[in-house]
């Protein structure tokens, strides 16, 4: 969609909410906007700084006085500004993985997880989810209220954004869109992100109507109710970190509390993208012309490259810098090839992973009776409880919200993956099936191991 001043020259909402189902999307359909959530949290943070609820110069040590971080990270020096501008000098795979795919992480658990499962990194900007995740936990620790409640009270309600949700369970089922990936022949559909995975770095659903309204208030830095204030909008958008995101034409060299500061054809632009399994989104604001462009596609099938070309065409057209018709024609003409290469690349990655010698040629074909000994409940201190059970098509593993299939490779060794589009990962049991290894972690059985069953004769 495109907005300009009070007008909406383009509002194109088209397609299916869920491939294979009859419901079609409309202006009120809810799309997951992924990391664009950060731009909403940025305005919230600026508002809470202005009101004194959580000043942006608050340090991690002031939130968690006993927090210990790996050197050279120092809790007495890392502030809320550092977190939201991705300058916290920390990195982690654990928190990112857990919150994106597995389960909610309670605010009370953050000090322990940060102490045990983060690493220090060099100073400066590095985009990730970690800073916003920590900010959300810090806000709840300081106030006793989750970030979702604060966002609703301080941002969504004052801006009259009634069709932005931080809980998928609050949305009528017919208004929810599913996410999709193309396997070359058919769509693989993924259900809407559950509530427990809607976090401060990527936890909002929005309608086309409200994304248009969101662009307008950010372009004008003015709320219909007066709050958040113009000063809060300015602070949320002001560049704070030096970024380095460029394709040679579209250059993003700054980052605020939640927006990239970019330029194309010498035109200043604010932008934030978002992506997750089966969905791609972005919003671009062009203050010079009081115009904005937002796109959400409930498919991740080669949309990023197409989206970048659409961004350039929008900016060039909106600023009157010549016709972008040829760019648009080329982007459309190139798309089938982009998609074909993406599908082929995914297929080749799966084939390459399956061809590795470690799998033993995938010659093991155990019966359902034989695989019973691998069923059970296992636990990892880092990732939590994993359950292996018999499904209709064979063994399945469940870790929080994750649902994965196990494919037998050789005795005690399975390839684990979410779908046929994903390369299998090693899922290996100990000989006594008392433990297993997966995702660089050991899961120990917490129930009784079934007796070993001889192969069927």
C-alpha positions in Angstrom: 0.0 0.0 0.0 1.1 3.6 -0.6 0.0 6.7 1.5 0.6 10.3 0.6 -0.7 12.9 3.0 -4.3 12.1 3.8 -4.7 10.0 0.6 -4.1 6.3 0.0 -3.3 6.1 -3.7 -2.8 2.4 -3.5 -4.3 -0.2 -1.2 -4.0 -3.6 -2.9 -4.9 -6.5 -0.7 -5.2 -9.8 -2.7 -4.9 -13.5 -2.3 -5.7 -16.3 0.1 -5.3 -16.2 3.8 -4.4 -19.9 3.8 -3.5 -21.9 0.6 -6.1 -24.5 -0.1 -8.8 -22.8 1.9 -11.5 -20.4 0.6 -10.9 -17.4 2.8 -9.5 -14.4 0.9 -7.6 -11.5 2.5 -9.0 -8.0 2.8 -8.1 -4.7 4.4 -8.8 -6.1 7.9 -6.9 -9.3 7.5 -4.1 -9.7 10.0 -0.6 -10.2 8.7 2.4 -11.0 10.8 4.9 -8.1 10.4 7.8 -9.8 12.1 10.7 -7.4 12.9 8.7 -4.3 12.0 7.6 -4.8 15.6 10.8 -3.0 16.6 9.6 0.3 15.2 6.5 0.1 17.4 8.7 -0.8 20.4 10.9 2.2 19.6 8.0 4.6 19.9 7.0 2.9 23.1 10.5 3.2 24.5 10.6 6.9 23.6 7.3 7.5 25.3 8.3 5.7 28.5 11.5 7.6 28.6 9.6 10.9 28.3 7.1 9.9 31.0 9.9 8.6 33.3 8.6 5.0 33.5 11.8 3.6 32.0 14.4 6.2 31.1 16.6 5.2 28.1 19.8 5.8 30.1 18.8 3.0 32.6 21.5 0.4 32.7 21.1 -3.4 32.9 22.7 -3.3 36.3 19.9 -1.0 37.5 17.4 -3.6 36.4 19.2 -6.7 37.6 21.8 -5.6 40.2 23.3 -9.2 40.4 23.6 -9.7 36.7 26.9 -11.0 35.5 27.8 -10.9 31.8 30.7 -12.3 29.8 33.6 -9.9 29.4 34.0 -7.4 28.0 30.3 -6.7 28.3 29.5 -4.7 31.4 25.9 -4.4 32.9 26.8 -1.1 34.4 27.5 0.4 31.0 24.8 -1.2 28.8 21.7 1.0 28.6 18.3 0.7 27.1 19.5 2.9 24.3 22.3 0.4 23.6 19.8 -2.4 23.5 17.3 -0.9 21.1 20.0 0.5 18.8 21.7 -2.9 18.7 24.9 -1.7 20.4 24.7 -4.0 23.4 28.0 -5.8 22.6 26.4 -9.2 23.3 25.4 -12.1 21.1 23.4 -15.3 21.6 21.9 -18.1 19.6 20.0 -19.4 22.6 17.6 -16.6 23.3 17.0 -15.9 19.6 16.2 -19.6 19.0 14.0 -20.0 22.1 11.9 -16.9 21.6 11.5 -17.3 17.8 10.6 -20.9 17.6 10.2 -22.7 21.0 8.6 -20.8 23.8 8.2 -17.6 25.7 11.1 -16.8 28.1 9.8 -15.3 31.4 11.4 -12.0 32.3 12.6 -13.5 35.6 14.7 -16.0 33.6 16.7 -13.4 31.6 19.5 -12.8 34.2 20.4 -16.5 34.2 20.1 -17.0 30.5 22.1 -13.9 29.8 24.9 -15.0 32.2 25.0 -18.5 30.9 24.2 -18.3 27.2 25.5 -15.0 25.8 29.0 -14.1 24.5 30.7 -10.7 24.4 31.3 -9.2 20.9 33.1 -6.2 19.5 31.5 -2.8 20.1 29.2 -1.1 17.6 26.0 -1.9 15.7 25.0 -5.4 15.0 21.4 -6.0 14.1 19.7 -8.8 16.0 16.6 -9.6 18.1 18.6 -9.6 21.4 18.4 -6.0 22.4 14.6 -5.7 22.0 14.1 -9.0 23.8 16.1 -7.8 26.7 14.3 -4.4 26.7 11.0 -6.2 26.9 12.1 -8.2 29.9 13.7 -5.2 31.5 10.4 -3.2 31.2 8.4 -6.0 32.8 11.0 -6.4 35.6 10.9 -2.7 36.3 7.1 -2.3 36.1 5.6 -5.7 36.7 3.7 -5.3 33.4 4.6 -7.0 30.0 5.6 -4.9 27.0 2.4 -5.9 25.3 0.3 -4.1 27.9 2.4 -1.0 27.8 2.3 -0.9 24.0 -1.5 -1.2 24.0 -1.8 1.6 26.6 0.9 4.0 25.4 1.0 3.5 21.6 -1.8 1.5 20.0 -4.8 3.0 21.9 -3.6 6.7 21.6 -2.9 6.2 17.9 -6.2 4.5 17.5 -4.6 1.4 16.0 -7.4 -1.0 16.8 -6.3 -3.6 14.2 -2.8 -4.2 15.5 -2.5 -7.2 17.8 0.3 -8.6 20.0 -1.7 -11.9 20.7 -2.8 -14.0 17.8 -5.4 -15.7 20.1 -7.2 -12.3 20.2 -7.9 -12.3 16.5 -10.9 -14.0 15.0 -9.7 -17.1 13.0 -11.1 -15.9 9.7 -9.0 -12.7 9.9 -5.7 -14.5 10.5 -3.3 -15.2 7.6 -1.1 -18.2 7.5 2.5 -18.1 6.2 3.7 -20.0 3.2 6.7 -21.5 1.4 6.8 -22.7 -2.2 8.4 -26.1 -2.8 8.3 -25.9 -6.5 5.0 -27.7 -6.9 2.8 -26.7 -4.0 2.5 -24.4 -1.0 3.6 -25.5 2.4 1.4 -23.6 4.9 2.4 -22.6 8.5 -0.1 -21.6 11.1 -0.1 -18.1 12.6 2.6 -17.6 15.3 1.2 -18.6 18.7 1.0 -16.1 21.6 4.1 -17.6 23.3 6.3 -16.7 20.4 5.0 -13.1 20.0 8.0 -11.2 21.5 9.2 -7.6 21.6 11.5 -8.1 18.6 8.9 -9.7 16.4 5.4 -10.0 17.9 2.8 -8.0 16.1 0.0 -8.7 13.6 -1.5 -5.8 11.7 -4.1 -5.0 9.1 -3.6 -3.0 5.9 -5.8 -0.3 7.3 -3.7 0.2 10.4 -0.4 0.0 8.6 -1.5 2.9 6.5 -2.4 4.8 9.7 0.9 3.9 11.2 2.8 5.3 8.3 0.8 8.6 8.5 1.5 9.2 12.2 5.2 8.5 11.7 5.5 10.8 8.7 3.7 13.6 10.5 5.2 12.8 14.0 1.7 13.6 15.3 -0.8 11.4 17.2 -4.6 12.0 16.8 -4.8 12.2 20.6 -1.6 14.1 21.2 0.2 11.1 22.7 2.9 9.9 22.1 4.3 13.4 21.7 6.1 14.8 18.7 9.3 14.6 20.8 8.7 10.9 21.3 8.3 10.3 17.5 11.5 12.4 16.9 13.5 10.4 19.4 12.2 7.0 18.1 13.4 8.0 14.6 16.7 9.8 15.4 19.8 7.9 14.1 21.9 6.6 17.0 24.1 4.0 15.6 26.2 3.7 12.4 24.8 0.9 10.3 26.2 -0.7 7.1 23.4 -2.1 4.9 23.8 -1.4 1.2 23.4 -2.9 -2.2 25.3 0.0 -3.9 22.1 1.9 -4.7 19.9 1.7 -1.6 22.2 2.7 1.3 21.2 2.4 5.0 24.0 3.9 7.2 22.2 4.7 10.4 19.8 3.0 12.9 17.6 4.6 15.6 15.7 2.9 18.3 13.8 1.0 15.7 14.3 2.5 12.2 17.0 2.2 9.6 18.1 5.6 8.2 18.6 5.1 4.5 18.9 7.0 1.2 18.2 6.3 -2.4 18.8 8.8 -5.2 19.9 11.3 -2.4 16.4 11.0 -0.8 16.4 10.4 3.0 14.3 7.4 3.9 13.2 5.6 7.1 12.8 1.9 6.7 12.4 -1.4 8.6 12.0 -4.8 7.1 10.6 -8.0 8.7 10.9 -11.6 7.8 10.1 -15.0 9.4 9.4 -18.5 8.1 6.9 -17.9 5.3 6.4 -14.2 5.5 8.2 -11.0 4.3 7.4 -7.4 5.1 8.8 -3.9 5.1 7.7 -0.3 5.6 9.4 2.7 3.9 8.8 6.3 4.9 9.7 9.2 2.7 9.4 12.4 4.8 10.2 14.8 2.0 7.0 13.9 0.2 5.0 12.8 3.3 4.5 9.5 1.6 5.0 5.9 2.6 5.1 2.4 1.2 4.3 -0.8 3.1 4.3 -4.4 1.8 3.5 -7.7 3.5 3.4 -11.0 1.7 2.5 -14.2 3.5 5.1 -16.1 1.6 8.9 -16.0 1.7 9.4 -17.2 -1.8 12.0 -14.9 -3.3 10.1 -11.8 -2.1 13.1 -9.9 -0.6 14.8 -9.1 -3.9 11.5 -8.2 -5.5 10.7 -6.0 -2.5 14.0 -4.1 -2.8 13.3 -3.2 -6.4 9.8 -2.1 -5.5 11.2 0.2 -2.7 13.5 1.9 -5.2 10.7 2.3 -7.8 8.5 3.9 -5.1 11.1 6.4 -4.0 12.1 7.3 -7.6 8.5 7.8 -8.6 7.4 9.6 -5.4 10.3 12.1 -5.8 9.8 12.7 -9.5 13.3 11.5 -10.4 12.4 9.9 -13.8 10.3 7.0 -14.8 10.7 3.7 -12.9 8.6 1.8 -15.4 11.6 -0.1 -16.8 12.8 -1.1 -13.3 9.3 -2.4 -12.5 9.1 -4.3 -15.7 12.5 -5.9 -15.1 11.6 -6.8 -11.5 8.4 -8.5 -12.6 10.2 -10.3 -15.5 13.1 -11.4 -13.2 10.8 -12.8 -10.5 10.1 -16.2 -11.9 13.8 -16.8 -12.3 14.5 -15.6 -8.7 11.8 -18.0 -7.5 13.2 -20.9 -9.5 16.7 -20.3 -8.2 15.4 -20.1 -4.6 13.6 -23.4 -5.0 16.5 -25.1 -6.6 18.9 -23.7 -4.0 16.7 -25.2 -1.2 16.5 -28.5 -3.0 20.2 -28.6 -3.5 20.9 -27.8 0.1 18.7 -30.7 1.3 20.3 -33.1 -1.2 23.8 -32.0 -0.2 23.0 -32.5 3.5 21.5 -35.9 2.9 24.5 -37.1 0.8 27.0 -36.7 3.7 28.7 -39.9 4.8 27.6 -39.5 8.4 24.1 -40.7 7.5 25.3 -44.1 6.5 23.4 -44.0 3.2 19.9 -43.8 4.9 19.7 -47.6 4.8 18.0 -48.1 8.2 14.3 -48.9 7.9 13.0 -49.8 11.4 9.5 -50.9 11.9 7.1 -49.0 14.1 7.7 -51.6 16.8 11.4 -51.1 16.7 11.1 -47.3 17.0 9.1 -47.5 20.2 12.4 -47.5 22.3 13.1 -44.0 21.0 9.8 -42.5 22.2 10.0 -40.6 25.4 10.6 -37.3 27.2 14.0 -35.7 27.3 15.3 -32.5 28.9 18.0 -29.9 28.3 18.8 -27.2 30.8 19.3 -24.8 27.9 16.4 -25.6 25.6 13.8 -27.3 27.8 11.7 -30.4 27.5 11.6 -32.3 24.2 9.0 -35.1 23.6 9.5 -37.8 21.0 6.3 -39.6 20.0 4.8 -41.8 17.3 3.0 -39.9 14.7 1.0 -41.0 11.7 4.0 -40.8 9.4 6.7 -41.9 11.9 8.5 -40.4 14.9 7.9 -36.8 15.7 9.8 -34.4 18.0 8.1 -31.6 19.9 10.0 -28.8 21.6 7.7 -26.2 22.8 5.9 -24.8 19.7 8.2 -26.7 17.3 7.0 -29.7 15.5 9.6 -31.7 13.6 9.8 -35.0 11.8 12.4 -37.7 12.4 13.7 -39.7 9.4 15.7 -42.9 10.2 19.2 -42.9 8.8 21.2 -45.6 10.6 20.6 -47.3 14.0 20.0 -44.7 16.6 20.6 -41.9 14.1 17.7 -39.8 12.7 17.6 -36.7 10.4 15.4 -34.1 12.0 13.7 -31.3 10.0 10.5 -29.2 10.0 9.6 -29.9 6.4 10.9 -31.3 3.2 12.3 -27.9 2.3 14.7 -28.0 5.3 18.1 -29.8 5.4 18.1 -32.6 8.0 20.1 -32.1 11.2 21.7 -34.8 13.2 19.5 -36.3 15.9 21.4 -39.1 17.6 20.5 -41.3 20.5 22.9 -42.9 23.0 23.1 -46.6 22.7 20.9 -47.1 25.8 18.5 -44.3 24.5 19.0 -42.6 27.9 20.0 -39.4 26.1 20.2 -37.8 22.7 22.2 -35.1 20.9 20.6 -32.4 18.8 21.2 -28.7 18.1 24.6 -28.7 19.9 22.9 -29.9 23.0 22.4 -33.0 25.1 18.9 -34.0 26.1 18.7 -36.5 29.0 15.7 -38.9 29.3 13.5 -38.0 32.2 11.1 -41.0 31.8 11.7 -44.7 31.9 13.4 -46.1 28.8 11.4 -48.7 27.0 13.0 -52.2 26.7 14.9 -52.8 23.5 12.7 -54.5 21.0 14.3 -57.0 18.6 13.9 -56.3 14.9 10.9 -57.8 13.2 11.7 -61.1 11.5 
